[in-house]
Amino acid sequence: MTGICFLAMMGGLFVLGLMPQPKDKQLALAAQCGGGVLFATGLLGLAWTLAPPLA
């Protein structure tokens, strides 16, 4: 599970930083939002996986 979260974070960073953005502003904003959501999901999943069980 940790590997999947790490891959999601790396995918989000790729979309945010390395992927060329389209010229259309709305499409570029949608791509950036998608990358941000992917990164945040990976980060939250990583925190959830590494946190000790509460029960």
N, C-alpha and C positions, 0 to 999 in steps of 0.2 A: 504494500500500500504506500509506503514511503517513496518508493521509486516512481509510482504513478503521480504522486503529488509533486515530486521533483521535476518530472517531465512536464507537468502542467505549468509549473512556474517558468521553466525554460522556454516553453512554447509561448507563454505570455510575454516574456522579455523579447523573444524573437519578433513577435508581431509588433510590439511597441517600438523596438529600436532598430532592427535590422531589415525588416521587410519594407520595400519601397511603398510609399503611400500613394493612392490614386490622386488625380488632379481634382476630382469632384470633392468638395468640402464635406458634404454629408456622408459620402462613402468613406472618406478618410476618418471622419469622426466615429463612424460605426466600427471601422477596423480598430481604432484605438480603444474604443469602449470594449470591444470583444477581447482584445489583448489584456486590458486591465482586469476584466472579469475572470479571464483564464488564470492570470497571475494571482489574483486575490483568492480564487478557489483553491489553487495549489497551496498557497500559503496557509489558508485556514485548514485544509486537509492535513498538511504537515504538522501544524500545531495540534490538531485533534489526534493524530496518530502518535505523536511523541508525549502527549499529556498522560499522566498516570490515570488509570481507571478510577472513577469517582465512587463506584459501588464497592 
